[in-house]
Amino acid sequence: MPQLDTSTWLLTITLMILSLFCIYQSKMINQTMITIPPQDKKHTQPATRLPWETKWTKIYLPHSSPLLS
């Protein structure tokens, strides 16, 4: 039974990876990239009024209330 010649495998695999990289790059160079316009630096208020108050309120749980003696 003849032996399998593996001396060219490294060259074959290397060239295959290189060619796949070149094909990928040639496909990607024709793609158009989406550009995101820069946002204004000033903060804009929402157009609608929110139904809740804008200040923060603290809710006290029964476990955090002081002990009654």
Secondary structure, 3 states (H helix, E strand, C coil): CCCCCCCCHHHHHHHHHHHHHHHHHHHHCCCCCCCCCCCCCCCCCCCCCCCCCCCCCCCCCHHHCCCCC
